């Protein structure tokens, strides 16, 4: 595997975003989670589920326009995240929801933060 360049704050490296978009096209139901700490992407999580009732259904290829629109929306939402998670929910091979969960860090307490 090729090492990824230094990650910039509030952005997702192109290699990681392209990987996530390819994985999303394989998911029938599930989610992709981007985890941010100090505004930096720390990890992605991929959760895939398949309902027995949808077992025979095939995933369809996404158009370039759809990939571009989803990519822009993911980058926009991630750029607003300092601490927390960006969850892209998938159902029936489609992005159905993007959730941004923001966590707050408090300093000046015992232990200096979380």
N, C-alpha and C positions, 0 to 999 in steps of 0.2 A: 504494500500500500504506500502511496506517495504521501509524504508528510504535508500537512496543511500549513500554509503561511500563518504568521502571527495574526491572531484574531483581533479585529478592531472593535472598539466599544460600540454598542448599540447596532451591530450589524451581524449578518450571518454570512460566513465565507461562501463563495459561489459553489465550491466543491461540496460543501455540506448541504446547501440548499438544493442543488441538483440531485444529490443522493436522496434527500428527503422527498422530493417531488417524484422520483422514480419509485420509491417505496410506497408512497401514497397511492400510486396507480395500481399497486398490487393488493391494496387493502379493500376488502368488501365492506366490512364494518370494523371500526376501531378508531385509533387516534395516533397522531404524531405529536410529541410534546417537546418543545424547545425550552430548556432551563437556563435562566439568566442569573448571574451573580455579579454585582458591581457593574451591570450593563454589558457584561461579556457572556457570550454563549459558552456554557460549560459542558452541556451534553444534550443529546436528543434521545428520546425514548420512543419505541415503536410498539404499539399494542394492536394486534389484529385478532378479530373474532369472525367466525363464520356460522351463521344460523343454519340449522339443519334444513329448514324450509327453503333456504336460498342456495343450497349446496350445488345445484347444477348450473346456477347462473354464472356467466362469464363476465370478467371485467372488460370494459370497453376502453379503447385507447383515447387519451385526452387530446384535444386539438392544441395547436401551438398557442392560439389566443387564450384558451382556458388556462394553460400552464403559465402563461405570462401574467394573466390577471391574478391567479392564486399566488404566484410568486411575489408580485408587487404588494398584495394585501398582507402576506406573511411578513415581508420586510418592513412594511409600514408599522404594523402592530408590534413587532419585536423592537423596533427603534424607540418605542415609548416605554420599554421595560428595563428597570434597573435591577430589581430583585423579583423573582417569581417565575411563572410558567406561561407559555403560550401554547394552548392546546388546540389542535386542528382536528375536529370531529368528522368522521366519515361514516356514511350510511349508504348502502347500495352503490358503492363505488363513487360516491360524490361527496364533496366537501359540504357539510350541512351547517357547520358552525365554527367560529373561531372565538375562543375564550382567552382572555388575558387575566391571569390571577396575579395581583401585585402584592408583594410582601414588603413590610416596612422594617427598617433596621433602626433600633433605638440605641443611642450611645449615652454614656454617663450613668449607666446602671451597673450593678454588680456583674462583672463578666464582660463589660463593654460590648454590648450588642447581643445578637442571637447566638 
